[in-house]
Every structure is written in structure tokens, then in C-alpha cells.
């Protein structure tokens, strides 16, 4: 049934060359494209056609920009369920992103876009559309069953039982699907924001200081951009594969690996953030420590915790990463000497709430969703999380992972 669902995608951009580029990148026998060169034209198409799975909407358009178009689209009840991905040529500034999400966006893609990233993101939302459409069809079938008044009492009881079981399974599938979507979007946001910052810093140096830097510096910045771009693509492909395994209920795949190597690989894409604040990251981990962990989950744990430490550590500070054996587990510590946190913040930190830490005139705010997922990922490994913190003196995050005996790979 899912394979027969038409996948209709609306492309909106005032530049027809951009529309053609997106269509060529996304070309598939399963997709049917509708194109609009203005917000008004997009609205006319949406009011005439039905059942769009996704809208790719350019932000900067004359007369009516992408934000205004999105707001007008979502004023109509029958269009509220269509996800919108904004296509923008501007930096991902917090104010602009907040405006976009307020208007109804589910994600952003920056121009010039990478074909692999565009295809991967579109594929995720198309899959969600198929699942939701299938659920609606099944609910319609259940309604027909419910309206069949000619059944005998015995047949009716049997149908009621079947309907109850089917509804329970559908509700469970929908809940898991929504959780899978939220996890994927959150992990992709946390794991890719840091390397994107590295790209922005390097490209900004080239753009603003090109006349004042020499060939060696140009080569260095170009190398950073090249390596980071490849790493982003590699990490995105890994995350898409991870999301696919979630849907197939095979998302937890622990492997045995050297802890120090896993830590260093996790640090690769967040070191530029530390360099920007002249923060030193020190690693004190023996090479003979091995753990059993799901690699993408472990990377997400480390990147979340260290990014959090960078955010709350003052310029020129130090972050330490240490590990020791505790029974059958390895206890890993991410320690900073930053602003610290109150007892109330410590209590609420690992819940899915927004938290704020303040010191003097500095104010940092973060989403508890990242640490909520950190706790969930650690729990899946049979580990636990604890926090030791004091205002003005810093914070230490402790978490445990299963220890394995040192082994030699061939």
C-alpha cells in the first residue's frame, strides 16, 4: 500500500535555475514535483492540489518572502500537516532560525546545498509521510469495520477484538515513529551544528581576510573546509543509516573499540569551537581501555557533553576528559572549570526542559533535549549519569560504559 502512495513535493524559488537544480538532484520515479516561482503561486498550487508530502521553500523571495509564505500556508487547516524545509543562502543565525521555526519550518538547508544532504533530508520526511498516510488508511479501514452493522454478535466481538489489537499496534507504531523523528532531528542538530561552525569560521577568515593572508594560511583554511565537509557528509550518512535502523528496531549496535580512539574521533569536529575561545581540551585516558558501545550514540554523548562544557567555559579555560575502571564499567568524566550550576539546575538538567545558567553579566541558555537523549543513550548501554557542580567553580559530568578486555584486531 505504501508503494502506491504518490509522493508530491512542492519546490518554491523565484529562480527557475534553482528549481531545476533541486528537481535534478531529487529526481526519482517515486516523486512528483510541482514548482512555483513565488509565494502566491505556491499558495494557488496548494489550494488546487492535495496531499503534498513536503515543501522546499526559498527564504529570500521578492514581494512575499519564505517566512510570510509559510505563515499563510499554515493558516489553512488542511495544509498545517505539510512539513516545510527552508532553503536559505544566509548563515544559520539564531534569530533567523527562530523566526523560521516560529513560521512552521521543520529544518533548514543552506545554499549552495550538497546533493547528498538534500536527498537524505527529503528521504526522511518522505518516509514519515508514507507512515502517516498508511496509518490514516488503516484507520479508515477500521472505521468501515466499525460501521458494519450486519455482523452477528460473535463476528462483531471478534472484529472488536481485532480492531482493539490493531489500534494498539498502530498507536505504538505512531508513538515510536514520532520519537524516532524527534531523536533523529535532535541528534542531527547537535552533531552537525559544531562542524558547520568550523566551516563558517574558516570560510569567514578566507572571505574577510583574503588580501592579508598568505598561501600557507589559504591552504590551511581550505584544508579545514575540505576535511570538515567530508566529515559532515560521512557523519550525516551515518546518522541517516542510524535513523533507518531505528525504524527497523535495530538501532542499538554496540561494538568493541579503544576508548581513547573513540574520544579523539568524537573531538575532531568540535575542536574548532574550543579553538575559537582558546580553550584547551586535555585527554587523560590509558590506551589499554576498551569499551562496548554503539559508535554513533557514543559520539553523540561525547559531543553533547563537551560542547556544553565549551559553551559554559570562559575564554582561555581548560576542559579535561578522564576515565577509570569501576567494576565491570568504565567511568568517563568530562570536567570544566566554567560557570558551574545551581542545585536546581542540576536537578532539572537531565529532564526535557530548557535550563539557564548565569554568572555576572553572562547568560547562556541550552536545550535540555540534548542531555535528555544523552541520558537515554547511556541508559541503553546499561550505564548511568551523575553531575558534580558548583557555581563559579565548574562542572563534572560522569557517565559509565561497559568495559571489555583489551583485544587485538587483525
C-alpha positions in Angstrom: 0.0 0.0 0.0 2.8 2.4 0.9 4.5 2.0 -2.5 1.3 3.2 -4.3 1.2 6.5 -2.4 2.0 9.4 -4.8 4.9 11.5 -3.3 4.1 15.1 -4.2 6.8 17.7 -3.4 6.4 21.4 -3.9 9.5 23.4 -4.9 9.3 27.1 -4.3 12.1 29.5 -5.5 12.0 32.7 -7.5 15.0 31.5 -9.5 14.0 28.8 -12.1 17.6 27.6 -12.3 17.4 26.7 -8.6 14.1 24.9 -9.1 15.7 22.9 -11.9 18.7 22.0 -9.7 16.6 20.7 -6.9 14.4 18.7 -9.3 17.5 17.1 -10.9 19.1 16.3 -7.5 15.9 14.7 -6.2 14.8 13.0 -9.5 13.1 9.8 -8.7 10.3 7.6 -10.2 8.6 7.9 -6.8 8.5 11.7 -6.7 6.1 14.1 -8.4 7.3 17.7 -8.4 5.3 20.9 -8.5 7.2 24.2 -9.0 6.4 27.7 -8.0 8.4 30.9 -8.5 6.6 33.0 -5.9 4.7 32.6 -2.6 1.4 33.4 -4.3 1.9 30.8 -6.9 2.8 28.2 -4.3 -0.5 29.0 -2.4 -2.5 28.6 -5.6 -1.0 25.2 -6.2 -1.6 24.1 -2.6 -5.2 25.1 -2.7 -5.7 23.3 -6.1 -3.8 20.1 -5.4 -3.9 17.9 -2.3 -1.7 15.5 -0.4 1.8 17.1 -0.6 4.4 15.3 1.4 6.9 18.1 1.7 7.6 21.8 0.7 11.1 23.1 -0.1 10.7 26.8 0.3 13.3 29.5 -0.5 13.6 32.2 2.2 14.5 35.3 0.2 11.9 36.0 -2.5 10.6 39.3 -3.7 7.1 40.6 -2.7 6.5 37.8 -0.2 9.4 36.0 1.4 9.5 32.4 2.6 8.5 33.2 6.2 5.4 35.1 5.1 4.5 32.3 2.7 4.9 29.7 5.4 2.6 31.6 7.8 -0.1 31.9 5.1 0.2 28.2 4.3 -0.3 27.2 7.9 -3.4 29.5 8.3 -5.3 26.8 6.4 -6.2 23.8 8.4 -5.8 21.3 5.6 -2.2 22.5 4.9 -0.9 22.5 8.5 0.4 19.0 8.3 2.8 19.6 5.4 6.4 19.9 6.7 8.4 22.8 5.3 12.2 22.9 4.8 13.6 26.4 4.3 16.3 26.9 1.7 18.5 29.8 2.6 21.7 31.4 1.3 22.3 33.1 4.7 24.1 31.9 7.8 22.2 29.9 10.4 21.8 32.9 12.8 19.7 32.1 15.9 17.3 34.9 15.3 16.6 33.8 11.7 16.3 30.2 12.7 13.9 31.1 15.5 11.8 33.1 13.0 11.8 30.2 10.6 10.7 27.6 13.2 8.1 30.0 14.5 6.7 30.3 11.0 6.5 26.5 10.9 9.7 25.2 9.5 11.0 21.7 10.4 14.5 22.2 9.1 16.9 24.5 7.2 19.2 23.7 4.2 21.8 26.3 3.2 22.7 27.3 -0.4 24.6 26.1 -2.2 23.3 22.8 -0.9 25.1 19.4 -1.0 23.0 17.0 -3.1 23.6 14.1 -0.7 22.3 16.2 2.3 19.3 17.4 0.3 18.4 13.9 -0.8 18.9 12.4 2.7 16.7 15.0 4.5 14.0 14.8 1.9 14.0 11.0 2.2 13.5 11.2 6.0 10.3 13.3 5.6 9.0 11.3 2.7 9.3 8.2 4.9 7.4 9.9 7.7 4.7 10.9 5.2 4.3 7.4 4.0 4.0 6.1 7.5 1.4 8.7 8.4 -0.6 8.1 5.2 -0.6 4.3 5.9 -1.9 4.9 9.4 -4.7 7.1 8.1 -5.7 4.4 5.6 -5.7 1.7 8.3 -7.9 3.9 10.5 -10.3 4.3 7.6 -10.4 0.6 7.2 -11.1 0.2 10.9 -13.9 2.7 10.7 -15.5 0.6 7.9 -15.3 -2.4 10.1 -16.9 -0.5 12.9 -19.8 0.6 10.7 -20.7 -2.9 9.5 -23.9 -3.4 11.5 -24.8 -6.7 9.7 -22.3 -8.8 11.6 -23.6 -11.4 14.1 -22.7 -10.9 17.7 -19.9 -13.5 17.6 -18.4 -11.9 14.5 -18.8 -8.5 16.0 -17.0 -9.5 19.1 -14.2 -10.9 17.1 -13.9 -7.8 14.9 -13.9 -5.6 18.0 -11.0 -7.7 19.4 -9.1 -7.4 16.1 -9.8 -3.7 16.0 -8.5 -3.2 19.5 -5.3 -5.1 18.8 -4.8 -3.2 15.6 -5.4 0.2 17.2 -2.9 -0.7 20.0 -0.3 -1.7 17.4 -1.0 1.5 15.3 -0.7 3.7 18.4 2.5 2.0 19.4 3.9 2.4 15.9 2.9 6.1 15.7 4.5 6.8 19.1 7.7 5.1 18.1 7.7 6.9 14.8 7.3 10.3 16.5 10.0 9.5 19.0 12.3 8.3 16.2 11.7 11.6 14.3 12.4 13.7 17.4 15.6 11.8 18.2 16.9 12.0 14.6 16.2 15.7 14.3 17.8 16.4 17.7 20.9 14.3 17.1 21.4 15.7 13.6 21.1 19.3 15.0 23.6 18.6 17.8 26.1 16.5 15.7 26.2 18.8 12.7 26.0 22.3 14.3 29.6 22.1 15.6 31.3 21.1 12.3 29.2 23.7 10.5 30.6 26.3 12.9 34.1 25.2 12.0 33.3 25.7 8.3 31.8 29.1 8.9 34.9 30.2 10.9 37.3 29.0 8.2 35.3 30.4 5.3 34.8 33.7 7.1 38.6 34.0 7.5 39.1 33.5 3.8 36.2 35.8 2.8 37.2 38.7 5.1 41.0 38.5 5.2 41.9 37.1 1.8 44.1 40.1 0.9 46.0 39.9 4.2 46.8 36.1 4.4 49.4 34.2 2.6 49.3 31.0 0.6 50.1 28.8 3.6 47.1 30.2 5.6 44.9 29.8 2.5 46.0 26.2 2.1 45.4 25.6 5.8 41.8 27.1 5.8 41.0 25.3 2.5 42.2 22.0 4.1 40.0 22.6 7.2 37.0 23.3 4.9 37.7 20.2 2.8 38.2 17.8 5.7 35.3 19.1 7.7 32.9 19.0 4.7 33.8 15.3 4.1 33.4 14.6 7.8 30.0 16.2 7.8 28.9 14.1 4.8 30.3 11.0 6.5 28.6 11.8 9.7 25.3 12.6 8.0 25.3 9.4 6.1 25.9 7.6 9.3 23.1 9.4 11.1 20.7 8.6 8.2 21.6 5.0 8.5 21.2 5.1 12.2 17.7 6.6 11.8 16.9 3.8 9.3 17.9 1.2 11.9 15.7 2.9 14.4 12.7 2.3 12.2 13.8 -1.3 11.7 14.2 -1.6 15.5 17.9 -2.4 15.1 19.2 1.0 16.1 21.4 -0.3 19.0 24.5 -1.9 17.6 27.4 -1.9 20.2 31.0 -2.5 19.1 34.2 -3.1 21.0 36.7 -0.2 20.4 39.5 1.6 22.1 38.1 4.4 24.3 40.9 6.9 23.5 40.4 6.5 19.8 36.7 6.9 20.1 37.1 10.0 22.2 39.6 11.6 19.7 37.3 10.8 16.8 34.4 12.5 18.6 36.6 15.5 19.3 37.5 16.0 15.6 34.5 18.2 14.7 34.2 20.2 17.9 37.8 21.3 18.4 37.3 24.4 16.3 34.7 25.5 18.7 37.2 25.2 21.5 40.0 26.9 19.5 37.6 29.9 18.8 37.5 30.5 22.6 41.2 29.5 23.1 40.0 26.6 25.3 42.4 23.6 25.8 40.9 20.1 25.8 43.1 17.7 27.7 42.7 13.9 27.5 44.0 11.6 30.2 42.9 8.1 29.2 45.1 5.0 29.1 45.4 3.4 25.7 44.6 -0.1 27.1 41.0 0.9 28.0 38.4 -0.6 25.7 34.6 -0.3 25.9 31.5 -1.7 24.2 29.3 1.0 22.8 27.2 2.0 19.8 29.6 4.3 17.9 27.0 7.0 16.7 25.4 7.1 20.2 28.8 7.3 21.9 29.9 10.1 19.6 26.7 12.0 20.2 27.2 11.6 24.0 30.7 13.0 23.9 29.9 15.8 21.5 26.9 16.9 23.5 28.8 17.0 26.9 31.9 18.6 25.5 30.0 21.2 23.5 28.1 22.0 26.7 31.4 22.4 28.6 32.8 24.7 25.9 29.7 26.9 26.0 29.9 27.5 29.8 33.7 27.7 30.0 35.3 31.2 29.8 37.8 32.2 27.2 41.2 30.5 27.7 39.8 27.8 30.0 40.6 24.1 30.2 38.4 21.0 29.7 39.6 17.6 31.0 38.5 14.2 29.8 39.4 11.3 32.1 38.4 7.7 32.5 38.8 4.9 35.1 37.6 1.4 35.7 34.7 1.0 38.2 33.8 -2.7 38.4 32.6 -4.0 35.1 32.2 -0.4 33.8 34.4 2.4 32.6 33.6 5.8 34.2 34.2 8.7 31.9 34.5 12.2 33.2 34.1 15.5 31.2 35.3 18.2 33.6 35.3 22.0 33.1 36.2 25.0 35.3 33.4 27.2 34.0 30.4 29.0 35.5 29.0 25.9 37.2 25.3 25.5 38.0 22.9 25.7 40.9 21.3 22.7 42.7 18.0 23.4 41.0 19.7 23.3 37.6 21.4 20.1 38.5 18.1 18.6 39.4 16.3 19.6 36.2 19.3 19.2 33.8 18.6 15.7 32.5 14.9 16.3 32.1 13.5 17.5 28.8 13.3 21.2 29.8 15.1 24.4 29.0 17.7 25.5 31.5 19.6 28.7 32.1 23.0 29.3 33.7 24.1 32.8 34.7 27.2 34.3 36.1 27.7 38.0 36.3 26.5 39.5 33.0 27.0 36.3 31.1 23.9 34.3 30.3 23.9 31.0 28.4 20.8 29.0 27.5 20.6 25.5 26.2 18.0 22.9 25.2 17.6 20.0 27.7 16.7 17.7 24.8 20.3 17.1 24.0 21.1 15.9 27.6 17.8 14.1 27.7 19.0 12.0 24.8 22.4 11.6 26.4 20.9 10.1 29.4 18.7 7.8 27.3 21.7 6.6 25.2 23.8 5.9 28.3 20.9 4.0 29.9 20.6 1.8 26.7 24.2 0.8 27.4 23.4 -0.1 31.0 25.3 3.0 32.3 24.3 5.9 34.5 24.9 9.7 34.6 25.9 11.8 37.6 26.8 15.5 37.9 29.1 17.3 40.3 28.9 21.1 40.0 29.3 24.3 42.0 28.5 27.8 40.9 31.6 29.7 39.8 33.9 26.6 40.1 32.8 24.4 37.2 31.0 21.2 36.4 32.0 17.5 36.0 29.8 15.1 34.1 30.3 11.4 35.0 28.9 8.6 32.9 29.6 4.8 32.6 30.0 2.5 29.7 30.5 -1.3 29.7 34.2 -2.3 29.9 35.7 -5.0 27.7 39.1 -6.7 28.0 41.9 -5.4 25.8 41.8 -7.1 22.4 44.0 -7.1 19.3 42.5 -6.6 15.9 43.9 -8.4 12.9 
